[in-house]
C-alpha cells in the first residue's frame, strides 16, 4: 500500500514537474518573441536615427555653404567700402596738400567728394536691394513652378476623368446601337 501510494505521489510529482517545464518553455518562447520584437524595433530606431543624422548633416552642410557664400559677399562689400573710404581719405589728403587753393575751391572739391561717396552709397544700397529682389524673385519663381505643377497634376486628373467618362458614353452608345 505504501509502495503504491509512493508511486502515485511520484507520478503526481513527475506530472507537476512536466507541467511546470511546459509552462517555463512557453514563457521562454514568449520572452524570446518579445526580445526579437524589441530587437527589430531597436534596429528600426537606429536606422531612422541614422537617416535623421544624415539629413541633419546635409542640412548643416547646406547652411555652412550658404554662410560661406554670405561671408564672401560680406567680405567683398567690406573691401569695396574700405576702398571707398581709402579713396575718400586719399581725396581728403589731396585737398590738404593743395591747401594753397582758395576756400571756395576746397569747399567745391569737398562737395564733389561727398556727392561721390553718396552716389557710391546709393549704388551699394541699390546692389543690396537688387540682391534682395533677386532672392525674392527666385523664391516667387519656385512658388510659381510648384503652383504650375499642381495645376498640371489637377488638369491631368481632370483629363483622365473626362476620358473615362467619354469612353463610358461611347461604350453606352455603341451598346445601344448594337441592340
C-alpha positions as CSV (number, residue, x, y, z in Angstrom):
1,X,0.0,0.0,0.0
2,X,2.8,2.4,0.9
3,X,4.6,1.5,-2.2
4,X,1.5,2.2,-4.3
5,X,1.0,5.5,-2.5
6,X,4.6,6.4,-3.0
7,X,4.4,5.5,-6.7
8,X,1.3,7.6,-7.1
9,X,2.9,10.6,-5.3
10,X,6.0,10.2,-7.5
11,X,3.8,10.1,-10.7
12,X,1.9,13.2,-9.5
13,X,5.2,15.0,-8.8
14,X,6.5,14.0,-12.2
15,X,3.3,15.3,-13.9
16,X,3.6,18.5,-11.9
17,X,7.2,18.8,-13.0
18,X,6.3,18.2,-16.6
19,X,3.5,20.9,-16.4
20,X,5.9,23.4,-14.8
21,X,8.5,22.6,-17.5
22,X,5.9,23.2,-20.3
23,X,4.9,26.5,-18.7
24,X,8.6,27.6,-18.4
25,X,9.2,26.6,-22.1
26,X,6.1,28.6,-23.1
27,X,7.3,31.6,-21.0
28,X,10.8,31.3,-22.6
29,X,9.2,31.2,-26.1
30,X,7.2,34.3,-25.4
31,X,10.2,36.1,-23.9
32,X,12.3,35.2,-27.0
33,X,9.5,36.5,-29.3
34,X,9.3,39.7,-27.2
35,X,13.1,40.0,-27.4
36,X,13.1,39.6,-31.2
37,X,10.3,42.2,-31.5
38,X,12.3,44.6,-29.3
39,X,15.5,44.0,-31.3
40,X,13.6,44.7,-34.5
41,X,12.2,47.9,-33.0
42,X,15.7,48.9,-31.9
43,X,17.1,48.3,-35.4
44,X,14.3,50.4,-36.9
45,X,15.0,53.2,-34.4
46,X,18.8,53.0,-35.2
47,X,18.1,53.1,-38.9
48,X,15.7,56.1,-38.5
49,X,18.3,57.8,-36.3
50,X,21.0,57.2,-38.9
51,X,18.7,58.7,-41.7
52,X,17.9,61.7,-39.5
53,X,21.6,62.2,-38.8
54,X,22.4,62.0,-42.5
55,X,19.7,64.6,-43.3
56,X,20.9,66.9,-40.5
57,X,24.4,66.6,-41.8
58,X,23.2,67.5,-45.3
59,X,21.2,70.5,-44.0
60,X,24.2,71.6,-41.9
61,X,26.5,71.4,-44.9
62,X,24.0,73.4,-47.0
63,X,23.8,76.0,-44.2
64,X,27.5,76.2,-44.0
65,X,27.8,76.7,-47.7
66,X,25.2,79.5,-47.6
67,X,27.0,81.1,-44.7
68,X,30.3,80.8,-46.6
69,X,28.7,82.5,-49.6
70,X,27.3,85.2,-47.4
71,X,30.7,85.7,-45.8
72,X,32.3,86.1,-49.2
73,X,29.6,88.6,-50.2
74,X,30.1,90.5,-47.0
75,X,33.9,90.5,-47.4
76,X,33.5,91.8,-51.0
77,X,31.2,94.5,-49.8
78,X,33.6,95.3,-46.9
79,X,36.5,95.6,-49.3
80,X,34.5,97.8,-51.6
81,X,33.6,100.0,-48.6
82,X,37.2,100.1,-47.5
83,X,38.3,101.1,-51.0
84,X,35.7,103.9,-50.9
85,X,37.0,105.0,-47.5
86,X,40.6,104.8,-48.8
87,X,39.7,106.8,-51.9
88,X,37.9,109.3,-49.7
89,X,40.9,109.6,-47.4
90,X,43.2,110.0,-50.5
91,X,40.9,112.8,-51.8
92,X,41.0,114.5,-48.4
93,X,44.8,114.2,-48.3
94,X,44.9,115.7,-51.8
95,X,42.8,118.6,-50.5
96,X,45.2,119.1,-47.6
97,X,48.2,119.0,-49.9
98,X,46.6,121.7,-52.0
99,X,45.8,124.0,-49.1
100,X,47.0,126.9,-51.1
101,X,43.8,126.8,-53.1
102,X,41.2,129.3,-52.0
103,X,38.4,128.3,-49.7
104,X,35.8,128.2,-52.4
105,X,37.8,125.6,-54.4
106,X,38.2,123.5,-51.2
107,X,34.5,123.6,-50.5
108,X,33.7,122.7,-54.1
109,X,36.0,119.7,-54.0
110,X,34.6,118.6,-50.6
111,X,31.1,118.8,-52.0
112,X,32.1,116.7,-55.0
113,X,33.7,114.1,-52.8
114,X,30.6,113.9,-50.6
115,X,28.4,113.5,-53.6
116,X,30.7,110.7,-54.9
117,X,30.5,109.0,-51.5
118,X,26.7,109.4,-51.5
119,X,26.5,108.1,-55.1
120,X,28.6,105.1,-54.1
121,X,26.4,104.5,-51.1
122,X,23.3,104.8,-53.3
123,X,25.0,102.2,-55.7
124,X,25.8,100.0,-52.7
125,X,22.2,100.3,-51.5
126,X,20.9,99.5,-55.0
127,X,23.2,96.5,-55.1
128,X,21.8,95.2,-51.8
129,X,18.3,95.9,-52.9
130,X,18.9,94.2,-56.3
131,X,20.2,91.1,-54.5
132,X,17.2,91.1,-52.2
133,X,14.9,91.4,-55.2
134,X,16.7,88.6,-57.0
135,X,16.3,86.3,-54.0
136,X,12.6,87.3,-53.8
137,X,12.1,86.7,-57.5
138,X,13.8,83.3,-57.2
139,X,11.5,82.4,-54.3
140,X,8.5,83.6,-56.2
141,X,9.6,81.6,-59.2
142,X,9.9,78.4,-57.2
143,X,6.4,79.1,-55.8
144,X,5.0,79.6,-59.3
145,X,6.7,76.4,-60.6
146,X,5.2,74.5,-57.7
147,X,1.7,76.0,-58.4
148,X,2.1,75.2,-62.1
149,X,3.0,71.6,-61.3
150,X,-0.1,71.3,-59.0
151,X,-2.3,72.7,-61.8
152,X,-0.8,70.4,-64.3
153,X,-1.5,67.4,-62.0
154,X,-5.1,68.6,-61.5
155,X,-5.5,69.1,-65.3
156,X,-4.1,65.7,-65.9
157,X,-6.5,64.1,-63.4
158,X,-9.5,66.1,-64.9
159,X,-8.5,64.9,-68.4
160,X,-8.3,61.3,-67.2
161,X,-11.7,61.6,-65.7
162,X,-13.2,63.2,-68.9
163,X,-11.5,60.5,-71.0
164,X,-13.1,57.7,-68.8
165,X,-16.5,59.5,-69.0
166,X,-16.3,59.8,-72.8
167,X,-15.2,56.1,-73.2
168,X,-18.2,55.1,-71.0
169,X,-20.5,57.2,-73.1
170,X,-19.1,55.8,-76.3
171,X,-19.4,52.3,-75.0
172,X,-23.0,53.0,-73.9
173,X,-23.9,54.5,-77.4
174,X,-22.2,51.5,-79.1
175,X,-24.1,49.1,-76.9
176,X,-27.4,50.9,-77.6
177,X,-26.7,50.9,-81.4
178,X,-25.8,47.2,-81.3
179,X,-29.1,46.4,-79.5
